[in-house]
């Protein structure tokens, strides 16, 4: 059997692939190490979404290839989105790579690397080796995407939306809960579209109903809901109490109708406003997160300024922002009126400068509230963690003053006493 090291890049959805890969390798008898110098086999699970991610993946491959000269490594394996999309190019350009696998070929690893012949296939029913803290895990409810946004390469890489069977997801969630997971974060390219392909209708609500019945699960969080399928009914389901945290992640990409049409985004600004107005009216404590893109082809200063005004008038607690990247094979790569790179970067900086005081203002509303905090660790003599308002990996933290010995994975009541742009300061309520 081999000692295997795995480097995982990209999004949380790719991270789930890595965890399943680790699961089938462990089941096949391989030993896992986090020290590349100790590995007989090194695997890089790549991202190929945008240019910067592709470059990061290539750099990681080259870095791991050095261990074939200066370490124990005998084989270098490259998997994931980059190898799915550029298999032939990688084969020609990087002879250091011994095995190239796409996004749905992980189950062949035991055969390729040697191992027990009865190792399980990589799928929703296979065991996962978590790379997250023991108390928190991602539950990927679907893969691929039916939304053909003109800038996005995901359908080219992962294909159409394929929802996991509901019963399989409940089984996986129970298995995770039995192993100590108390926080589940549901992810997909389009979580609110879950079930459309398999059941002919959205089934996110039905899935949440089943997951809420798992005793050990304390928090359920949903990320990546597509705007036009976010309805008052879905928001009501999120705010009904129980285990679903009142957190809405609705990536908009833009707010102006002309740009949404060019991006081939379903829905329009009027629908977005209705959703946000409904949340403001019935659930003012909801945590709102979105993602915005700047510099899409044809975006004028007027479009951009209007987007800035929109987020002032309809504030989000959190905004993730990025510049348009022309990805080969996508329609947007060949659109006229491409925006110069320096303009993109200047707009990105202005967007974040605009959002920063909004984030602080939204955080200041929370001062005085008492909320549950999931403790994650200790830093500089104080514990830190996340409340319902902070998703793992993408949001800020809650720092708990004069409390350095709280147990990671525990839930403690905390009174918010001070707000910063992205983090909150609190004190434990005893």
N, C-alpha and C positions, 0 to 999 in steps of 0.2 A: 504494500500500500504506500501511497505517496503522502508527503506533507504538502498541503496546498495553501497558498496565500491568495486572497482575493481583494482586488481594489475596485470599489464601486463608485461610479461617477453618475452625475445627473440627478434626476428628480426622485421623489419618494416612490413613484411607480416603478422605476428602475431598481430602487432599493429592495422592493419586494421580490423582484426577479433574483437579485443577489441572494436574498435570504432563502429562497426556494432552492437555488443552486447549492448553497451551503448545506441545506437539508439533504439533498440527494447524494452529495459527496460524502457527508458524514455517514449516511445510511449504507453507502457502498464501502465503508471501512477506512476512508481517508481521514487523515488528521488535519485540522485547520490551524494555521498560525497567522498571527498579525505581524510577523517579522519577515519581510521579503528575503532577507539574507538566509533564512532557515528553510525556505520553501524549495521543494523539488519541482513543483509546478506553480507557476504564477498565472493568475487569471485577471484580466482587466475587463470589467463590464462597463462598456463605453456609453456615452451620450452623443447623439448626433443632431440635436435639435436646431441649434444656431451655430454660427461660425465660431464664437468664443468657446462653446462647449466642444466642438469638434477639435479645436486646437488643444484644449485641455486633455482630451482623450489621447490625441497623438503624442503629446508630451509625456503622459503617463505610460504609454506603451514603450516609448523610447527609454524612459527611466527604468522600467522593469526589465527591459531587454539587457541592460547592463549587468544584471545579476546572472545572466547566462555566461558571462566571462568572469565576474568577480564573486560569484556566490555558488550555492548548490543547484541553482535552477537548471533543469535539463529541458523543460518545455515551457513555452510561453503561449498562452491561450487568450484570444481576444473574442469577446462576445458582445451582444447588445446592439444598440441602435446604429452605431457607426459601422460595425461590421455587416449588419443587415443591409445598409444602404450603399456601402462602398467596398463590398467584398473583393471584387476583382482588383480595384485600385490598391487596396491595402496589400493584397497578395503580391502585386508587382512591386510596390514601393517599399515594403518592409519585409524582407526575407527573414528577419529575426523571428517573425510570428510562425509558430508551428501548427496551430489549429485556429481556424476562424469559424465562429458559429453565429447564426442570426438570433433573433429575439425569441424564437420558439423552438430552439434546438438544444436547450440545456439538458434535456433528459438523456442526450447521447453521451454526456460527459463520463459516466461510469464505464461505458463500453470503450470510449476512446482512451481513458486514463487507466483502465483496469480497475477491478473492484468486484464486489459481490454481484452475482448475476441477477439476484432478486431485488436489487435496489429499486425503490419506488420511482415512478415517473414524476417529473416536475409538473405539478398542477395544483389546483386549489386544495386537493385532498392530501398532498404530500406535506410532511413535516417541514417546518421552517426553523432555521437557526437565526434568531433575532439579532439584528445589529443595532437596534434601539435599546433603551433601558428596559429592564425586565418587566416593568409595569405598564409600558406603552407600546402599541404596535399599530401599523397601518394595515387596513383591510382593503385590498384592491378589488373592487366589485365588478370592474369591466376593463377591457383593454381595447385599443383602437378607437376610432372616432368616425362618425358619419357626417360631422360638420366639415364642409370643405372650405375652410377659411383660406383665402388666397395666399396668405403668407406662411402657412403651416405645413411642415413636412411630415407630421406625425402619421397621417393616413398613408403616405408613401412608404413609411417604415413599418407601421404596425397594422395597417389595413383598416377595415370597417369595424364599427363597434361590435364587440362580442361580450355580452353580459355573462357573468358566471351564474350558474343555477342557484336560485335562492337557498335551497336546502344545503348545498355545498358550502355557501358562505356562512350559514348559521353553524354548520359543523366546524368550519375553520375557526370561527369566533369562539365557540365553546372550547375548542382545543387550546386556543391562546389563553382564554380565561382560566382554564384548569392549570395552566403553567404560570399563572401569576399576573397576567395582563388585566389591568383595571380601566385603562383608557384605550378606546379604539377610534382611530381616525379613518373615515371612509374616503377612498380616493378612486379616481378614474380620470380619463381625459374629459369626461362629461358625466358627472355623477347623477345629475337630475334626469338624464336620459336613460338611466339604468332600467333594463327590462324591455325597452321598446323592441329590440331585435328578437328577443326570446319569447316575450309574453304578449307583444302587440300593444302594450301600454306602459306608462311609467310605473315602476314598482319600487321606487325608493322608499315611499311611505310604508309599504307592506314589509320591506326588509327591516326598516327601523323598528316596526312593531315587534318583529320576531327577536331582534337583537336586544331590545329592552327587557325581554323576559329572561335573559341570562343573568343569574344572580350576581356573579362576581364583577360584572361590568358596572363601572361607576359613571363613566362619561362616554358619550358617543358624540363624535364631531364629524361634520360633513364638509369636505373641501371641493372646489371646482364645480360649482353649479352653474350651468349655462343660463345666461340672463333670460332668454325667452321662455324657458321652462320653469322659472321661479315665479310662483303664483302666491296670492294671499293664502291659499290652502296649504301650500308647502311651508310658508312662514308660520302659519298657525300650528302646524305639526312640530316645527322646531321650538316653538315657544310654549308648548303645552305642558311644560314641566317634565318630570321624569328624568331620564338619563341623557336626553339630547340637549347639548349645551346651546344657548341662544347666540349662535355665531353664524353669520352668513358670509360665505366666500363666493363672490359673484364676479368673475373676471369679465370686465367690459371691453378691454382693449382700446376703445375710444368712446366718446360721448356724442359725437356729431354725426347726424344721419348720413351725410354725404360720404364720410369716411367709413362708416359701418357698411354701407352698400359696397364701396370699393373693396373692403375687407371680406365681403361675402358673409357678414355676420347676420344671423337671423335676429329679428326684433328691431326695435328702434328706440330713440331717446324717450318718446312718450311712454313706452312700456317701462323703461328703466326708472323714469320719474315716478310712475305709479307704484312700483315696487318700493322705492325708497321712501315715498310719502306714506305708504301703508306702514312700513316699519317705524317711521318717526311717530306715527299716530298711535299705533297699538303696542309697540315694543321698543320704547326709547332706550332701553338698556341693552338692546341687541348690539353685538359687536359686528361691525361692517368692514369687510376687506374686499379689495378689488385689485386688478392688474391693468395697467395702461401701457400702451405702446406709443412712442413718439417717432416722428420722422417717416411714417408710412408714405409711399409714393403719392404725390398729390396733396399732402398735408400742407396747407398754407399757414402763414402766421395767424390769419383770422380763425382757422380751424383750431389751432393750438390755443390761442387766447380764449376761445369759447370753451374749450375743455377745462382750462384753468378756472374760468368763472363757474363752470358747472360744479367742480369739486368744492368750490367755496360755498355755493348755494345748496349743495347736497353732499355734506361732508361724510367722508369715510374715515374710520378709525385708523385703518392701515391701507397703504397703497404700495404695491410692488410695481416698479416701472422698468422698462427696457427700451432700447432703440431697435428700430426695424432692421432686420438682417435679411438680405436678398438670398434666399435659399434656392439652389438649383432644383428644377423640377416643379417649383411652385409658380402659380400664375403671377404673383406679385413681383417676382424677380425680373419680369420683362415688361412691367408696366411703365408708361412714360412718367415724366415728372418725378424722377428719383430725387430724394432730398440729400444734399451734401452732408458728409459725415460730420463736419464741424457744426452744422446747424442742428443735427440730431443730438449731439452731445450738449450743445448749449440749451436746447429745449429740455433735455433730461434733467440738467442741473436746475433749471427754473421750475420744473414740475416738482422736484423734491424740495426745493426751497419754499414753494407754495404750500406743500403738504406738511412740512415740519411743524409750523405753528398750529395747524389744524389738528395734527396728532396730539400735540400737547394739550390743546383746548379740550379735545375729546377725553383725554386721560384725566384732566382736572375735574371733569364731571364725576369721576369715580371716587374722588377723595371723600372719606367718611363712610363709604360702603364697607360692609363686612362680607367677604366672599371666601369660598373654599379655595385653597391653593394646594396643588399637587407638588409636593416637595421633590426637588431634583438633585440638590447638592448644597455644598457650602463654599463660600468664597469670601475672603477678607473678613472672617469672623462673623458672617451672617449667612443664614440659609437663603436659598432662592428656589423659585419654582414657577409654576404657571397657574393662572386661574382659568375660568371658562373663556376668558377674553384673549388668551394667548395660545395659538396653535403651535405644536412642536415644530422646531427648525426654522420657522419663517417670522415669528413675532418676537416681541421683547420678553422680559422676565418680570416677576414680582420678587423684590428683595425684602427679606423679613429681618428687621432690626433686632439686635440683642437676642438672636436665636441661632446658635451655631451648631446645635446638636440634634436637629430634627431629622427624622428617619426618611431617607429617599424612598419615594413610593407611597408615603403617607399623605393623607388629606387633612389639612389643618385650617381652622377659621382665622382669617387675617383681616384686620381693619386697615384700609388704605389711608395713609397719612400724608403722602406727597407724590406729585406727578412729575415725570420727566417726559421728554419727547416720545420715547418708545418704551420705557420701563416705568414700573410703579414701585414705590417704597411703602412698606406696611409694617404692622406689628401684630404678633400673634395675640389672639383673643383667648384668654384662659377662663 
